[in-house]
Amino acid sequence: LPGLADPTPIGEQTSLFLEKIYFPVLATVFESEDDNDVIERMMQSLIEITDILGPAIYVNRLDQILLLINNLLENKNFNVDHEDKGEGDFEDVEGEHDDEEEIDHNEMVLANVTELITGIARAIGEDLKPHFEKTGELLFMHLEDKYPMRDKSLCIGCLAE
């Protein structure tokens, strides 16, 4: 059942692993890593763990995870100002390929962030509401004109979930 109040318990070894190893490493990576490939992989792992273990992993950790998500949404490298370009609008000029690759990585990070938020919402249901205010504001920020339509679509879908 969704919710934080009475989650299905996870084993002691799993709980210790999450508490002593996984979440500290996750926090360190999210706070210090500049490589979006690594961030994408860490987000994917958290999405998979959420799908497997459900709401139990968020007991006493939800605010920490949402803070990490909020930091990603606020990250200056992630929130680059870029025009809304359709597919194939990138010119193949020297130096332009790096910009296209960075935008693709930014889109993947945002896609993973919104997928994780949706997974958390499914896992804990209504218990997310009191914790969601800042995250919701940051998602709404991505609806501004300076963000591409793809970003806006991801955020609208996430907010709708």
C-alpha positions in Angstrom: 0.0 0.0 0.0 1.3 3.5 -0.8 2.2 5.6 2.2 4.9 6.2 4.8 2.8 5.3 7.9 2.9 1.5 7.6 5.3 0.5 4.9 6.1 -3.1 4.1 9.3 -3.7 6.2 12.5 -4.4 4.4 15.1 -6.8 5.8 17.7 -5.6 8.4 20.6 -6.2 6.0 18.9 -4.3 3.2 18.1 -1.5 5.6 21.7 -1.3 6.9 23.0 -1.3 3.3 20.7 1.5 2.3 21.5 3.5 5.5 25.3 3.0 5.7 26.3 2.6 2.1 23.8 3.5 -0.6 22.3 6.7 0.6 25.6 8.3 1.7 27.2 7.4 -1.6 24.1 8.7 -3.5 24.2 12.0 -1.6 28.0 12.4 -2.3 27.5 11.7 -6.0 24.5 14.1 -6.4 26.3 16.9 -4.5 29.8 16.6 -6.1 29.5 14.8 -9.5 29.7 16.9 -12.7 29.3 14.0 -15.1 25.7 13.7 -16.1 26.2 10.1 -17.2 27.0 9.2 -13.6 24.0 11.2 -12.3 21.8 9.5 -14.8 22.9 6.1 -13.6 22.5 7.0 -9.9 19.0 8.3 -10.7 18.2 5.0 -12.5 19.4 3.0 -9.6 17.2 4.9 -7.2 14.2 4.5 -9.5 14.8 0.7 -9.6 15.2 0.5 -5.9 11.9 2.4 -5.4 10.1 0.0 -7.8 11.5 -3.0 -6.0 11.4 -2.0 -2.3 8.5 0.5 -2.4 7.8 3.1 0.3 9.9 1.5 3.0 13.1 3.0 1.6 11.7 6.6 2.2 10.8 6.2 5.9 13.1 8.8 7.6 14.7 9.5 4.2 12.1 11.3 2.1 13.2 14.8 2.9 16.8 13.9 2.1 15.9 12.4 -1.2 13.7 15.3 -2.2 16.6 17.7 -1.2 18.8 15.8 -3.6 16.2 16.1 -6.3 15.7 19.8 -5.6 19.4 20.3 -5.8 19.5 18.7 -9.2 16.6 20.8 -10.4 18.4 23.9 -9.2 21.8 23.0 -10.5 23.1 25.7 -12.8 24.8 23.2 -15.1 21.5 21.3 -15.5 19.3 24.4 -15.9 21.1 25.8 -18.8 19.3 28.5 -20.8 18.7 27.0 -24.2 16.2 27.9 -26.9 13.3 25.5 -27.7 14.8 23.7 -30.7 13.0 20.9 -32.5 14.7 17.6 -33.3 17.3 18.1 -36.0 17.7 21.8 -35.5 21.3 21.6 -34.4 23.8 22.7 -37.0 26.7 20.4 -37.6 29.3 23.1 -37.0 32.5 22.5 -35.0 31.7 23.0 -31.3 27.9 22.6 -31.8 28.1 18.8 -31.2 29.2 19.4 -27.6 26.2 21.7 -27.0 23.8 19.1 -28.5 25.3 16.3 -26.3 25.1 18.5 -23.2 21.4 19.3 -23.9 20.8 15.5 -24.4 22.4 14.8 -21.1 20.4 17.5 -19.4 17.2 16.1 -20.9 18.1 12.6 -19.6 18.7 13.9 -16.1 15.4 15.7 -16.1 13.7 12.6 -17.5 15.1 10.6 -14.7 14.3 13.2 -12.1 10.6 13.3 -13.2 10.5 9.5 -13.4 11.9 9.3 -9.9 9.4 11.8 -8.5 6.6 9.9 -10.2 7.9 6.6 -8.7 8.1 8.2 -5.2 4.5 9.6 -5.6 3.3 6.1 -6.6 5.2 4.5 -3.7 4.1 6.8 -0.9 0.9 8.3 -2.3 -0.8 11.2 -0.3 2.1 11.2 2.2 4.2 13.1 -0.4 2.0 16.2 -0.3 3.5 17.9 2.8 7.0 17.3 1.5 6.4 18.3 -2.2 6.1 22.1 -2.1 9.7 23.1 -3.0 10.0 20.3 -5.6 6.7 21.3 -7.2 7.9 24.9 -7.4 11.1 23.8 -9.2 9.1 21.7 -11.6 6.9 24.7 -12.4 10.1 26.7 -13.0 10.8 24.4 -15.9 7.6 25.6 -17.6 9.2 29.0 -18.3 9.8 30.0 -21.9 13.6 29.6 -21.7 13.2 25.8 -21.4 12.5 23.6 -24.4 9.2 22.0 -25.0 10.6 18.5 -24.1 11.4 19.8 -20.6 8.0 21.4 -20.2 6.3 18.1 -21.3 8.3 16.1 -18.8 7.4 18.4 -16.0 3.7 18.6 -16.9 3.5 14.8 -17.0 5.3 14.6 -13.7 3.0 17.2 -12.0 0.0 15.4 -13.5 1.0 12.1 -11.9 
